[in-house]
Amino acid sequence: MDIVLHQYPASPFAELARLALGFKGLDYRSVTIPSIMPKPGLVALTGSYARTPVLQIGADIYCDTATIIDALETVAPRPSLYPAPLGDLHRMLANWAGAAQFGAHVGAALGSLPPGALPQAFVDDRKGRFGLDVAQLARATPHLASQAVTAATWLDAVLADGRAFVGGDLAGHSDLAFYTNLWFVRGRAAGTPAERTIASLPNLAAWYDRVASFGHGRPAEASADDALAVARAATPDLSERVDPASGFSAGQPVKVKTDGSGDDPVSGHLLRLGAGGIAVARDLDGGGMVAVNFPRLGQMVLPT
């Protein structure tokens, strides 16, 4: 089983995927991708999707951490990232952390940086692809930092009863998602009032260290060409399962576009569509086929 993670070190969502691989104790290949466009090696596999990270298992490509976690649960069911008593509630909490709360933590992490601290190419990339306005972010930073501190205070209160993790004795998806946000703030905004307040919360600090101890699994460096060769040598999951209420049918040409992204949509033939996610089949340039998988939330499916 060839597992490949396409990522770059400073990406907070890549950190979530790295922790999941560590939690599962998995061996994998790690391809370092650019933090900004163009990303030719990555889009050769996905078709256009260029967010970070992307997980590859043979010729099956998984976009977005929600889909990545599901894929890892399938190939390595134990230990599970959805343990009782919370079970799938971990998924809902992780979605909150990765959506509304992620923006607040981005503000706390990046908004307090001095002018010019971020490379102009990075600023231009994020503005063109996601509408990020650095000046506007700086003005909103006090508010956004207060939101991050509030979320951290809530989490500290949850842990005050002595539980090791959000759901009790066992860690889950939501622990990784909450940790990732805090990891980004601690790494980018060390010494700011918000970061000092977060670091001073005793229950949170002990929990943070416990999650960090999962590590990143056993990565081996690989190239984009290596990953493409893995995909060409494998056969993707081409099973079909389309919710009839969706208005789409299996085999139909479609485009999949991420909400709020300026990236081009991914084109392919529809394989699967339902609450469990989206998958399209697409041919690789030069031969081979992949199945590109997306979560259902946050993705638009469009007929072509």
C-alpha positions as CSV (number, residue, x, y, z in Angstrom):
1,M,0.0,0.0,0.0
2,D,1.6,3.2,-1.2
3,I,0.6,6.2,0.9
4,V,1.8,9.6,-0.2
5,L,1.2,12.9,1.5
6,H,1.6,16.0,-0.6
7,Q,2.3,18.9,1.8
8,Y,4.6,21.7,3.0
9,P,5.9,22.1,6.6
10,A,4.2,25.4,7.5
11,S,0.7,24.4,6.4
12,P,-1.7,24.0,9.4
13,F,-3.9,21.5,7.6
14,A,-0.9,19.5,6.6
15,E,0.0,19.4,10.3
16,L,-3.4,17.8,11.0
17,A,-2.7,15.1,8.3
18,R,0.8,14.5,9.6
19,L,-0.6,14.0,13.1
20,A,-3.2,11.6,11.9
21,L,-0.5,9.6,10.2
22,G,1.5,9.6,13.4
23,F,-1.6,8.7,15.5
24,K,-2.1,5.7,13.1
25,G,1.6,4.8,13.2
26,L,1.9,4.7,9.4
27,D,4.8,4.6,7.0
28,Y,4.3,7.0,4.0
29,R,6.1,9.0,1.4
30,S,6.1,12.8,1.8
31,V,6.2,15.1,-1.2
32,T,7.0,18.7,-0.4
33,I,4.9,20.9,-2.6
34,P,5.1,24.7,-3.1
35,S,3.1,26.9,-0.7
36,I,1.9,29.0,-3.6
37,M,0.9,28.5,-7.2
38,P,2.0,27.0,-9.6
39,K,1.9,23.5,-8.3
40,P,2.5,21.4,-11.4
41,G,3.2,18.1,-9.7
42,L,0.1,18.2,-7.5
43,V,-2.4,19.4,-10.2
44,A,-1.0,16.7,-12.5
45,L,-2.7,14.2,-10.1
46,T,-5.8,16.2,-8.9
47,G,-6.6,17.9,-12.2
48,S,-6.8,21.4,-10.6
49,Y,-7.2,21.1,-6.9
50,A,-4.2,22.9,-5.3
51,R,-5.0,23.2,-1.6
52,T,-2.8,21.6,1.0
53,P,-2.6,18.8,1.9
54,V,-3.6,16.0,-0.5
55,L,-3.3,12.4,0.4
56,Q,-2.6,9.7,-2.3
57,I,-3.1,6.0,-1.8
58,G,-2.0,4.4,-5.0
59,A,-4.3,5.9,-7.7
60,D,-6.9,7.2,-5.2
61,I,-6.4,10.9,-4.5
62,Y,-8.0,12.5,-1.4
63,C,-8.5,16.3,-1.2
64,D,-9.3,18.1,2.1
65,T,-8.4,16.8,5.6
66,A,-12.0,15.5,6.1
67,T,-11.6,13.1,3.2
68,I,-8.0,12.3,4.2
69,I,-9.1,11.2,7.7
70,D,-11.8,9.0,6.3
71,A,-9.3,7.4,3.9
72,L,-6.9,6.7,6.8
73,E,-9.7,5.2,8.9
74,T,-10.3,2.8,6.1
75,V,-6.7,1.6,5.6
76,A,-5.9,1.7,9.3
77,P,-9.1,1.3,11.4
78,R,-7.3,1.0,14.7
79,P,-6.8,3.2,16.6
80,S,-9.9,5.0,15.4
81,L,-10.1,8.8,15.2
82,Y,-13.8,8.5,16.0
83,P,-13.8,6.7,19.4
84,A,-16.7,6.4,21.7
85,P,-18.4,8.2,23.4
86,L,-18.3,11.1,20.9
87,G,-17.9,8.9,17.7
88,D,-19.0,11.0,14.7
89,L,-19.4,14.1,16.9
90,H,-15.7,14.4,16.5
91,R,-16.4,15.1,12.8
92,M,-18.8,17.9,13.6
93,L,-16.4,19.5,16.1
94,A,-13.5,19.2,13.7
95,N,-15.6,20.9,11.0
96,W,-16.2,23.8,13.3
97,A,-12.5,24.1,14.1
98,G,-11.5,23.9,10.4
99,A,-14.1,26.4,9.2
100,A,-15.2,29.3,11.4
101,Q,-12.5,28.9,14.0
102,F,-9.7,28.5,11.4
103,G,-10.3,32.0,10.1
104,A,-10.0,33.4,13.7
105,H,-6.7,31.5,14.2
106,V,-5.3,32.7,10.9
107,G,-6.0,36.3,12.1
108,A,-4.3,35.7,15.4
109,A,-1.4,34.0,13.7
110,L,-0.8,36.3,10.7
111,G,-2.5,39.5,11.4
112,S,0.0,40.6,14.1
113,L,3.0,40.1,11.9
114,P,4.9,43.3,11.0
115,P,4.4,44.8,7.5
116,G,6.5,42.9,4.9
117,A,6.9,39.8,7.1
118,L,5.0,37.7,4.6
119,P,6.6,37.3,1.2
120,Q,4.8,39.3,-1.4
121,A,4.3,36.3,-3.6
122,F,2.5,34.5,-0.8
123,V,0.3,37.6,-0.2
124,D,-0.6,37.8,-3.9
125,D,-1.3,34.1,-4.1
126,R,-3.7,34.1,-1.2
127,K,-5.4,37.3,-2.3
128,G,-6.0,35.9,-5.8
129,R,-7.1,32.5,-4.7
130,F,-8.9,33.1,-1.4
131,G,-9.5,36.9,-1.3
132,L,-7.1,37.4,1.6
133,D,-6.5,41.1,2.2
134,V,-3.5,41.5,4.5
135,A,-4.3,45.1,5.5
136,Q,-7.9,44.2,6.3
137,L,-6.7,41.2,8.3
138,A,-4.4,43.4,10.3
139,R,-7.3,45.7,11.2
140,A,-9.5,42.7,12.3
141,T,-6.7,41.0,14.3
142,P,-7.8,42.2,17.8
143,H,-11.3,40.8,17.2
144,L,-10.0,37.6,15.6
145,A,-7.5,37.0,18.3
146,S,-10.2,37.4,20.9
147,Q,-12.2,34.6,19.1
148,A,-9.2,32.3,19.2
149,V,-8.6,33.0,22.9
150,T,-12.3,32.4,23.6
151,A,-12.2,29.0,21.9
152,A,-9.0,28.1,23.7
153,T,-10.6,29.0,27.1
154,W,-13.6,26.9,26.3
155,L,-11.4,23.9,25.5
156,D,-9.4,24.5,28.7
157,A,-12.7,24.3,30.6
158,V,-13.7,21.1,28.9
159,L,-10.4,19.6,30.0
160,A,-10.7,20.8,33.5
161,D,-12.4,17.6,34.8
162,G,-9.2,15.7,34.2
163,R,-10.0,14.1,30.9
164,A,-7.0,13.5,28.6
165,F,-8.7,14.4,25.4
166,V,-11.8,16.2,24.2
167,G,-13.9,13.0,24.3
168,G,-12.4,11.4,27.4
169,D,-9.5,8.9,27.6
170,L,-9.1,8.5,23.8
171,A,-8.1,11.1,21.2
172,G,-10.1,11.8,18.1
173,H,-10.4,13.9,15.0
174,S,-11.5,16.9,16.9
175,D,-8.4,16.9,19.1
176,L,-6.2,17.0,16.0
177,A,-8.3,19.9,14.5
178,F,-8.2,22.0,17.6
179,Y,-4.5,21.3,18.1
180,T,-3.8,22.4,14.5
181,N,-5.3,25.8,15.0
182,L,-3.3,26.4,18.2
183,W,-0.1,25.0,16.6
184,F,-0.5,27.7,13.9
185,V,-0.9,30.5,16.4
186,R,2.0,29.3,18.6
187,G,4.3,29.0,15.7
188,R,3.5,32.3,14.0
189,A,2.5,34.6,16.8
190,A,4.7,33.6,19.7
191,G,4.9,36.3,22.3
192,T,1.7,38.1,21.3
193,P,-0.9,38.7,24.0
194,A,-3.2,36.1,22.5
195,E,-0.5,33.5,22.3
196,R,0.6,34.1,25.8
197,T,-2.9,33.9,27.1
198,I,-3.5,30.6,25.3
199,A,-0.2,29.2,26.5
200,S,-1.0,30.0,30.1
201,L,-4.1,27.8,30.2
202,P,-2.9,24.8,32.3
203,N,-5.3,22.1,31.1
204,L,-4.9,23.2,27.5
205,A,-1.1,23.1,27.8
206,A,-1.0,19.6,29.1
207,W,-3.5,18.4,26.4
208,Y,-1.4,20.2,23.7
209,D,1.7,18.2,24.7
210,R,-0.3,14.9,24.7
211,V,-1.5,15.5,21.1
212,A,1.9,16.6,19.9
213,S,3.4,13.4,21.2
214,F,1.6,11.4,18.4
215,G,4.3,12.7,16.1
216,H,4.2,12.5,12.3
217,G,4.5,8.8,11.7
218,R,7.4,7.5,9.5
219,P,7.7,9.7,6.4
220,A,10.2,9.1,3.6
221,E,11.0,11.9,1.2
222,A,9.7,11.5,-2.3
223,S,9.3,13.6,-5.5
224,A,6.3,14.6,-7.5
225,D,7.6,12.3,-10.2
226,D,7.7,9.4,-7.7
227,A,4.1,10.1,-6.7
228,L,3.0,10.2,-10.3
229,A,4.7,6.8,-11.0
230,V,2.8,5.4,-8.0
231,A,-0.5,6.5,-9.4
232,R,0.3,5.2,-12.9
233,A,1.2,1.8,-11.5
234,A,-2.1,1.4,-9.5
235,T,-5.8,1.0,-10.2
236,P,-8.2,3.4,-8.6
237,D,-11.5,2.6,-6.9
238,L,-14.0,3.1,-9.7
239,S,-17.0,1.8,-7.9
240,E,-20.2,3.9,-8.5
241,R,-22.6,5.1,-5.9
242,V,-24.6,8.2,-6.7
243,D,-27.5,9.4,-4.5
244,P,-30.5,9.5,-6.9
245,A,-31.9,12.5,-5.2
246,S,-28.8,14.5,-6.2
247,G,-30.0,15.0,-9.8
248,F,-26.7,13.5,-11.1
249,S,-25.9,10.1,-12.5
250,A,-22.9,7.8,-12.4
251,G,-20.5,8.4,-15.4
252,Q,-21.8,11.9,-16.0
253,P,-19.2,14.5,-16.8
254,V,-19.0,17.0,-14.0
255,K,-16.8,19.7,-12.4
256,V,-16.1,19.9,-8.7
257,K,-15.2,23.3,-7.3
258,T,-14.3,24.3,-3.8
259,D,-16.4,27.0,-2.2
260,G,-14.5,30.2,-1.7
261,S,-11.6,29.3,-3.9
262,G,-10.3,30.9,-7.0
263,D,-8.7,27.7,-8.2
264,D,-10.1,26.0,-11.3
265,P,-12.6,23.2,-10.8
266,V,-11.6,19.5,-11.2
267,S,-13.2,17.9,-14.2
268,G,-14.0,14.2,-14.5
269,H,-16.7,11.5,-14.7
270,L,-18.8,11.2,-11.6
271,L,-18.2,8.0,-9.6
272,R,-19.7,8.7,-6.2
273,L,-21.9,11.5,-4.8
274,G,-23.6,11.5,-1.4
275,A,-23.3,12.6,2.2
276,G,-20.1,10.4,2.4
277,G,-18.3,12.5,-0.3
278,I,-17.7,13.0,-3.9
279,A,-15.4,11.1,-6.3
280,V,-14.6,11.7,-10.0
281,A,-12.5,9.6,-12.4
282,R,-10.0,11.4,-14.5
283,D,-7.3,10.4,-17.0
284,L,-3.7,11.3,-16.3
285,D,-1.7,13.0,-19.0
286,G,0.5,10.4,-20.5
287,G,-1.5,7.4,-19.4
288,G,-3.2,6.1,-16.3
289,M,-6.3,7.0,-14.4
290,V,-7.0,8.3,-10.9
291,A,-10.1,8.7,-8.7
292,V,-10.2,12.1,-7.0
293,N,-12.1,12.3,-3.8
294,F,-13.7,15.3,-2.0
295,P,-15.8,15.8,1.1
296,R,-19.4,16.7,0.4
297,L,-19.4,19.8,2.6
298,G,-17.7,22.8,1.0
299,Q,-17.7,21.4,-2.6
300,M,-19.9,22.3,-5.5
301,V,-20.7,19.7,-8.1
302,L,-21.5,21.2,-11.5
303,P,-22.7,19.6,-14.7
304,T,-20.5,20.1,-17.8
